[in-house]
């Protein structure tokens, strides 16, 4: 029964259309997703650098905090990490797993950008009006 259903789906063309696309289509999507991830990565680095220079922020990534305590080290760390990952994923662009990983990474970075915007709204509110976020004083 399963084999017959699988063969009918294959003959119908759905499975072939989803998994079998041309190399040009997959390469275009791969380059587009890598570009989006690079832009998100740049903004993450810029936001991290702007908050680290204020002194009211700690790097959440324990490995990055240990390896790159300064701004120059953080830029080098993120650049090398992104470069190695991007070259690996581009080299494997013929595989659908690579594209799925890129979609997952782009979704993760989009969520991180939403988190950054929410964090910066709260941080600016607290810096602009310390009474909003000041601890309660007991009398």
C-alpha positions in Angstrom: 0.0 0.0 0.0 2.7 2.5 0.9 4.7 1.7 -2.2 1.7 2.2 -4.4 1.0 5.6 -2.7 4.6 6.7 -3.0 4.7 5.7 -6.7 1.5 7.6 -7.4 2.9 10.7 -5.6 6.1 10.4 -7.7 4.1 10.0 -10.9 1.9 13.0 -10.0 5.1 15.0 -9.9 4.9 16.6 -6.4 8.0 14.8 -5.0 10.0 15.5 -8.2 9.1 19.2 -8.1 10.0 19.6 -4.4 13.3 17.8 -4.3 14.5 18.0 -7.9 15.2 21.5 -8.9 17.9 22.8 -11.2 21.3 23.7 -9.9 20.8 27.3 -11.0 17.6 27.7 -8.9 19.2 26.1 -5.8 22.4 28.2 -6.3 20.3 31.4 -6.5 18.4 30.6 -3.4 21.6 29.7 -1.6 23.3 33.0 -2.5 20.2 34.9 -1.6 19.9 33.2 1.8 23.6 33.7 2.5 23.3 37.4 1.7 20.3 37.7 4.1 22.2 35.9 6.8 25.3 38.1 6.2 23.2 41.2 6.6 21.6 39.9 9.8 25.1 38.8 11.1 26.4 42.4 10.4 23.5 43.9 12.3 24.0 41.5 15.2 27.7 42.4 15.3 26.8 46.2 15.2 24.2 45.9 18.0 26.5 43.8 20.1 29.4 46.2 19.6 27.2 49.2 20.5 25.9 47.6 23.7 29.3 46.3 24.8 30.8 49.8 24.5 28.1 51.2 26.8 29.2 48.8 29.6 25.6 47.6 30.4 25.7 44.5 28.4 27.3 41.1 28.5 27.8 38.8 25.5 25.3 35.9 25.8 27.4 33.5 23.7 29.8 32.1 26.2 32.3 30.9 23.5 32.4 34.3 21.8 32.8 36.1 25.2 35.7 33.8 26.1 37.4 33.9 22.7 36.8 37.5 21.8 36.8 39.9 24.8 37.4 43.0 22.6 35.8 44.6 19.6 38.5 43.7 17.1 38.5 40.1 18.3 34.7 39.9 18.1 34.8 41.2 14.5 37.5 38.6 13.6 35.6 35.8 15.4 32.3 36.5 13.6 33.9 37.0 10.2 35.9 33.8 10.4 32.9 31.9 11.8 30.6 33.2 9.1 33.1 32.8 6.3 33.8 29.1 7.1 30.1 28.4 7.5 29.1 30.2 4.4 31.7 28.5 2.3 30.7 25.1 3.6 27.0 25.7 2.9 27.7 27.1 -0.5 29.9 24.2 -1.4 27.1 21.8 -0.4 24.4 23.8 -2.2 23.4 20.8 -4.4 22.0 19.1 -1.4 18.6 20.0 0.0 19.9 19.7 3.5 22.1 22.6 3.0 19.2 24.8 1.8 17.1 23.6 4.7 19.9 24.6 7.1 20.1 28.0 5.5 16.4 28.5 5.9 16.6 27.5 9.5 19.6 29.8 10.1 17.8 32.7 8.4 14.8 32.1 10.6 16.9 32.1 13.7 18.7 35.3 12.7 15.3 37.0 11.9 14.1 36.0 15.4 17.4 37.4 16.9 16.7 40.7 15.1 13.3 40.8 16.7 14.9 40.2 20.1 17.4 42.9 19.5 14.8 45.5 18.6 12.8 44.6 21.7 15.9 44.7 23.8 17.0 48.1 22.4 13.5 49.6 23.1 13.8 48.5 26.7 17.4 49.6 27.0 16.7 53.1 25.6 13.7 53.5 27.9 15.8 52.6 30.9 18.7 54.9 29.9 16.3 57.8 29.1 14.4 57.5 32.3 16.2 55.7 35.1 13.2 55.9 37.4 11.4 53.4 35.2 13.9 50.7 35.7 15.5 51.7 39.0 15.3 49.3 41.9 12.9 50.1 44.7 14.4 51.8 47.7 13.1 50.7 51.0 12.5 53.3 53.7 
